[in-house]
Amino acid sequence: MTFKPSSSKAGTTTTASRRRRVPMAALACTVLGAVAPGTAVPAAAAPAARPAAAVDCTGNIPRNITRATTSDRLPKLDPQALQQALSSAPDRVTGVLARVSGPDGHWTGTYGTADITTGAPVPVDGRFRLGSVTKTFIATVMLQLAAEHRVDLDRPVQHYLPDVLPDSYPPIPVRTLLNFTSGLPELTQDDLPTTPDGIVAHRFDDHPLAELVAKAVRHERPFTEPGCMQVYGATGYYVAAMLVQHLTGHTYQQEITTRILRPLHLRDTTAPQTDTTIPGPHSHGYIAVPRPDGGSQRVDITEQNPGAGGMISTTADLDRFLTALFRGQLLSPTEQAELFDVPDVPYLGGTAHDPGQGHAYYAAGLMRVTLPNGVTVWGKTGTTFGYTNGMFTTRDLRRRLEYSFNPTSGGGNDLALVTRILSSAFAP
């Protein structure tokens, strides 16, 4: 993984929007998916490719809780490097927003435009769709339920949801859903529309969680022994979201709102189930649709089915959530440890260039990234059509970063831009 800041021209941004209410639910190929910096995983806008063959592995795998801090190596906050990183956004990104906070200072910056029609600047307090950052909220709710003894993380999913997974599956511990070691298969490009035209035409479609899981489990599992390997995916969190509803009688969106958003007063964060709009100031999301003449046309897809990864937030609210989460305001010490409990297993398909250098780097809802200067940060990336974002912090909260940008390439992370933003905050 390469982290080094880039420089370019500078600029800024803010938005306006229209609203419409349409009764429907998830456009599943965007939900809960994300690509981590440096990974070779396909963008969440497209379902994962089907594995060539399942990996068989057995044995009890030890778990590794990392407590070391490296923020003593943290360089001084560099506003110029931060603005240069935002300004390096390629033409396929229409707007960028970032916030850095901590004892060393506070910085916010924008670049590009919130609306390509009006030229309105990106709003510093703009809202955006979270995509897979929703996983961190779901993991937090699941860990709260574990603390309440309503779910045992070591018991099989099949104990709680006996009719969701095929009978041929081995027992899959609940914990493995949260740390991506379940071995559940993913949706493929054959399951849902993935072309720009298809995405635009079907962005309001309803795909309930049970339907997504049923489609995914028709495919071959990437490995056969739960807990022996790690591979990023969405199916485990679809099942976790279904488990939240089974245990509480409420949707995961309702539980997130009751347990996290209201207690923390995250007034600009919502977990919509059917509302297709983004309330308040925000940048528009676009997708480039090919034209017959060989060019492309940017189509506004700001309004879309919120789906299973359709939470909406701001950089300020994500910063408050991260701070509360890391300070133990949402979880007891036992469950708090799960956030940083990275399994000591190989990462399927991992290389020396990904954050784990071939080994697991995800815990329950968080990922661990160590930069070239030795600083280790924890956080999560997310993406959905028109929106890519992330939140990262040092373990001691000394420096925290939240960002969002608007790619027109179908919702996948622009890894070069993610790398530059992350590096400019923690390793300029």
C-alpha positions, -999 to 999 in steps of 0.1 A, spaced: 0 0 0 14 34 -10 6 65 10 19 98 -2 2 131 -6 -3 147 -40 -6 183 -49 -27 201 -74 -49 231 -78 -72 241 -50 -108 250 -46 -140 246 -26 -178 236 -25 -218 236 -12 -253 221 -24 -289 224 -30 -313 195 -36 -347 184 -45 -368 160 -26 -392 132 -35 -407 104 -15 -411 70 -32 -422 39 -12 -395 12 -17 -363 -3 -2 -328 -14 -11 -308 -12 -43 -288 -41 -31 -256 -39 -51 -247 -6 -33 -257 -17 2 -231 -23 29 -203 -27 4 -169 -9 4 -134 -11 -8 -106 -6 17 -75 14 7 -50 -8 -12 -73 -38 -16 -81 -54 -49 -117 -59 -40 -141 -47 -67 -161 -15 -61 -192 -19 -40 -213 -7 -68 -206 -40 -85 -212 -73 -66 -182 -94 -59 -169 -117 -85 -176 -154 -79 -145 -172 -65 -128 -197 -87 -128 -223 -60 -136 -226 -23 -106 -228 1 -107 -256 27 -91 -248 60 -95 -262 95 -84 -257 130 -90 -232 158 -76 -198 150 -62 -176 177 -75 -140 179 -52 -110 182 -62 -79 202 -39 -51 192 -36 -24 219 -4 -7 209 -6 30 200 17 47 175 3 82 177 36 93 192 49 92 156 20 115 145 34 145 125 21 180 129 -12 188 112 -5 202 77 -34 221 63 -16 227 30 -11 190 24 -47 184 33 -60 209 8 -36 196 -19 -49 161 -14 -85 173 -19 -75 193 -49 -59 163 -65 -93 148 -71 -96 134 -107 -122 146 -132 -144 116 -124 -149 131 -89 -173 161 -88 -169 172 -52 -148 165 -21 -152 172 16 -130 164 46 -126 172 83 -97 166 106 -100 170 144 -79 165 175 -57 182 201 -33 194 174 -60 215 157 -91 214 136 -94 217 98 -122 214 72 -118 217 35 -138 212 3 -131 210 -34 -151 209 -66 -189 215 -69 -220 202 -52 -242 206 -83 -227 205 -118 -258 224 -131 -256 254 -108 -220 253 -99 -228 255 -62 -199 249 -39 -196 218 -16 -211 227 18 -187 221 47 -216 207 67 -230 187 38 -247 153 43 -238 122 23 -247 86 20 -226 63 41 -227 30 23 -205 5 42 -198 28 71 -232 16 81 -215 -17 91 -198 0 120 -232 11 133 -246 -24 129 -216 -40 146 -221 -16 175 -257 -26 179 -248 -63 177 -222 -58 204 -247 -40 226 -271 -69 222 -242 -92 232 -236 -71 264 -273 -75 272 -270 -113 268 -295 -113 240 -271 -129 216 -240 -150 222 -212 -142 197 -199 -177 199 -232 -194 191 -241 -203 155 -262 -180 134 -284 -210 127 -294 -211 163 -311 -177 160 -321 -178 123 -326 -215 115 -342 -210 80 -318 -184 65 -287 -204 56 -286 -237 37 -287 -269 57 -254 -279 42 -235 -251 59 -215 -258 90 -223 -238 122 -213 -202 116 -206 -182 148 -222 -148 151 -189 -132 157 -176 -143 122 -204 -122 106 -189 -91 122 -152 -97 115 -156 -111 79 -145 -146 86 -179 -163 81 -171 -177 46 -205 -166 34 -206 -161 -4 -213 -127 -20 -237 -115 -47 -222 -115 -82 -226 -94 -112 -253 -119 -124 -275 -111 -95 -282 -74 -99 -278 -46 -124 -242 -32 -125 -240 -13 -158 -245 25 -156 -277 22 -175 -290 -6 -153 -280 13 -121 -299 44 -132 -330 24 -143 -331 3 -111 -319 27 -84 -353 27 -67 -358 -11 -67 -367 -29 -35 -344 -58 -25 -351 -69 11 -323 -84 31 -337 -119 30 -338 -118 -8 -301 -106 -10 -290 -134 14 -310 -160 -6 -294 -149 -38 -259 -149 -23 -260 -183 -7 -267 -199 -41 -230 -193 -49 -200 -212 -38 -185 -202 -5 -150 -187 -6 -138 -210 21 -154 -238 40 -143 -234 77 -157 -203 94 -130 -184 112 -100 -197 93 -97 -168 68 -109 -133 63 -124 -118 32 -144 -86 29 -180 -88 19 -216 -77 26 -235 -109 31 -224 -114 67 -238 -79 75 -270 -86 57 -274 -116 80 -264 -95 111 -290 -69 102 -316 -96 100 -304 -109 133 -309 -75 149 -345 -75 138 -351 -111 150 -337 -103 184 -354 -69 190 -385 -69 168 -373 -37 152 -354 -30 120 -317 -23 123 -324 12 112 -347 17 142 -323 2 166 -294 24 154 -316 54 158 -327 45 193 -294 32 206 -269 55 189 -282 85 170 -306 98 197 -283 93 227 -254 110 210 -276 138 195 -265 130 160 -292 153 146 -278 153 110 -275 115 108 -304 94 97 -311 57 89 -339 59 64 -358 29 53 -378 43 23 -370 80 19 -350 84 -13 -339 120 -6 -310 135 13 -324 161 38 -304 193 44 -273 206 25 -255 180 5 -235 174 -27 -253 156 -56 -242 122 -66 -237 114 -103 -229 84 -125 -214 86 -160 -237 68 -185 -221 60 -219 -236 77 -250 -238 61 -285 -212 86 -298 -186 71 -274 -188 99 -248 -207 98 -215 -234 118 -198 -235 125 -160 -268 114 -146 -279 127 -112 -285 97 -89 -287 116 -56 -321 102 -50 -319 64 -47 -332 36 -26 -315 40 8 -311 2 11 -291 -17 37 -262 8 36 -283 39 31 -275 58 63 -268 95 58 -245 116 79 -220 145 81 -183 146 89 -191 163 122 -216 136 133 -192 108 123 -165 125 143 -188 125 174 -198 89 168 -161 78 165 -152 97 196 -180 82 217 -173 47 203 -136 48 211 -142 63 246 -164 34 256 -196 55 258 -215 30 236 -200 -4 247 -188 -21 278 -151 -30 280 -156 -67 269 -176 -57 238 -153 -27 232 -124 -51 228 -142 -67 199 -137 -35 179 -99 -40 179 -99 -78 178 -83 -86 145 -83 -123 138 -48 -138 133 -57 -154 100 -48 -149 63 -67 -125 42 -81 -144 12 -65 -129 -19 -45 -105 1 -11 -92 -11 18 -73 4 2 -41 -9 -31 -43 11 -35 -29 47 -29 -63 62 -1 -73 38 -18 -106 32 -32 -110 67 -65 -100 82 -70 -64 90 -107 -61 99 -122 -65 134 -159 -61 143 -169 -32 121 -135 -15 120 -104 -19 99 -68 -14 109 -43 5 87 -7 12 95 9 39 73 45 40 62 55 64 90 43 38 116 11 55 126 -18 30 130 -54 42 124 -87 25 128 -119 32 109 -141 22 80 -147 31 44 -180 32 26 -194 36 -9 -227 37 -27 -236 51 -62 -224 87 -63 -209 87 -28 -176 74 -13 -166 82 23 -146 71 53 -137 78 89 -104 71 106 -87 78 139 -57 70 160 -66 46 188 -62 74 214 -84 99 193 -55 123 190 -63 128 154 -95 120 135 -104 122 99 -137 120 81 -141 125 43 -166 122 15 -164 126 -22 -186 120 -52 -173 97 -79 -191 94 -112 -176 59 -119 -204 39 -103 -197 43 -66 -164 26 -62 -136 41 -41 -110 60 -61 -81 44 -43 -55 71 -53 -77 98 -38 -84 78 -6 -47 72 -2 -39 109 -6 -66 121 18 -56 95 45 -19 102 40 -23 140 42 -40 136 76 -18 111 92 15 108 72 21 140 51 
